[in-house]
């Protein structure tokens, strides 16, 4: 089969990258960045998830159909989250003034 | 039937086509799992928008050291799972079984630490339903945070228990020589599931443990 396998070296570097990001996100949580806290935490988590998907789950060598299905999963998730949270965030803004 | 013919299932033309179909099927299943957990993540986010103070206070209750340790353990298990697949592709039976057993052990270690955390919460009267009592001065919605914490981590732990079982089955089949460099899809597909469970934790960890430590 033509599926390229990530070399052991690549896999270990991916793991070390994950460890660095873990240290970064734990260390970062002690710094008060105010409203950006959640954004920073989620961005680091997305970076970690991408490393796992690209190197460990072999999306790198995967075909386009696999990319489309994986992308669809996250597209649906974003619809679920954006519409739900958009509703609750705007409800506060539209509350009647007492 | 000759061995060369039985290698490919009868409804596929080539090994390549069979492999692509299997991989896509697993990704479709994982996409439904993303939405399964997505429902809980949206409930979590909605309550966090409504009760930010309680979510901050709730996250400080959780044990950051154990949470960080568990994240490292699970990320390590993803590495060993990937190494097991690498060994399967090269046909190194012993190496593959070794890494599968390490993966299952790291998963079990994660569950042990999680169980210790659960027990600790129980002794502190913070396990909803079993003598639950918040410390004085805590916003009452911290109870909601803890319920979300237990439901989300328990659902994740259940997925991990299933994963450990599957990896152990792989180790047994692998030891008996059922996988070859040409034909080892189960290792690859269960590996995808294992990494997915790891990714769920990658998001659970900051959202539950790291909300407000500053």
Interface residues (C-beta under 8 A of the other chain):
Chain A: X1 X2 X3 X5 X6 X8 X11 X12 X14 X15 X18 X19 X22 X25 X26 X29 X30 X31 X32 X33 X37 X38 X41 X42 X44 X45 X48 X49 X52 X53 X55 X56 X57 X58 X62 X63 X65 X66 X69 X70 X72 X73 X74 X76 X77 X80 X81 X84 X85 X88 X89
Chain B: X15 X16 X19 X20 X23 X24 X27 X28 X30 X31 X32 X34 X35 X38 X39 X41 X42 X45 X46 X49 X50 X64 X68 X71 X72 X75 X76 X78 X79 X81 X82 X83 X85 X86 X89 X182 X188 X191 X192 X195 X196 X198 X199 X202 X203 X205 X206 X207 X210 X211 X212 X213 X214
